[in-house]
């Protein structure tokens, strides 16, 4: 039995992944009705695959029937693995893990889907911290194959490998990462956003031009501003700030005031209909400045920072070698 705490985009996606792998899943969200709504949205999304002939109605019905909504943490009493996917606030996560220990068995594994917080700090809230680990999925969880498996300092030997095997059984691509700020992806990705924001701050190019350059000349599927809008500007800013603080305010991870203002204004991206771009029905697409030299300059600046950070991460071996 797999438990999932948090029925937002990540939590509901993880619940779907676990149910797809044949597990019984308990889904909980502190907000009344959120978990039930998440299951309905999952079913509606999967029904679109039925219409396209990519899934059978029977498979959708069976998958959704394996997800049970519960109304309190006590409903996780029989769970073997619980994955927490709530807001990126350390004290909230520690409070949840501490409360879970009072209801689950001593053999239940407690995992956090944190994208940047110290798993060691989360584990410190537990009486039995050796069963705590990080399992960081990527949005959307049903589609994105990568999962970062992050053992805390206290995690018992062998648990990371067990979790890696489980993720492989879930048809994911797991990588064991060290418990360092941002782990692998969110550490290396910071320059992708940070350098792009600097280019805009310096007046070299606007957001649409930066995005176009990174897509068309850089080979990225999405530009940095498009990607931040998809992720959610509140989430992206929080992760940036967390990584910056955990690296003792290293300047190369410093958040941008542009990010801060986006959050303060409520322009969180696609989920609010407005972010770096306007997602309303009749929104006018921003013009892109067509300039090969400018595009090349943008790509070179961003890639240089990305390569530098990736090299630094490699030097400190933040992922275990296969």
HELIX and SHEET records of a PDB file:
HELIX    1   1 UNK A    9  UNK A   20  1                                  12    
HELIX    2   2 UNK A   34  UNK A   51  1                                  18    
HELIX    3   3 UNK A   57  UNK A   65  1                                   9    
HELIX    4   4 UNK A   73  UNK A   76  5                                   4    
HELIX    5   5 UNK A   90  UNK A  100  1                                  11    
HELIX    6   6 UNK A  119  UNK A  123  1                                   5    
HELIX    7   7 UNK A  129  UNK A  131  5                                   3    
HELIX    8   8 UNK A  159  UNK A  169  1                                  11    
HELIX    9   9 UNK A  185  UNK A  188  1                                   4    
HELIX   10  10 UNK A  190  UNK A  201  1                                  12    
HELIX   11  11 UNK A  207  UNK A  216  1                                  10    
HELIX   12  12 UNK A  224  UNK A  231  1                                   8    
HELIX   13  13 UNK A  233  UNK A  246  1                                  14    
HELIX   14  14 UNK A  251  UNK A  253  5                                   3    
HELIX   15  15 UNK A  257  UNK A  264  1                                   8    
HELIX   16  16 UNK A  270  UNK A  272  5                                   3    
HELIX   17  17 UNK A  292  UNK A  315  1                                  24    
SHEET    1   A 8 UNK A  67  UNK A  69  0                                        
SHEET    2   A 8 UNK A  25  UNK A  28  1                                        
SHEET    3   A 8 UNK A   2  UNK A   5  1                                        
SHEET    4   A 8 UNK A  81  UNK A  84  1                                        
SHEET    5   A 8 UNK A 109  UNK A 112  1                                        
SHEET    6   A 8 UNK A 132  UNK A 137  1                                        
SHEET    7   A 8 UNK A 146  UNK A 151 -1                                        
SHEET    8   A 8 UNK A 173  UNK A 177  1                                        
END                                                                             
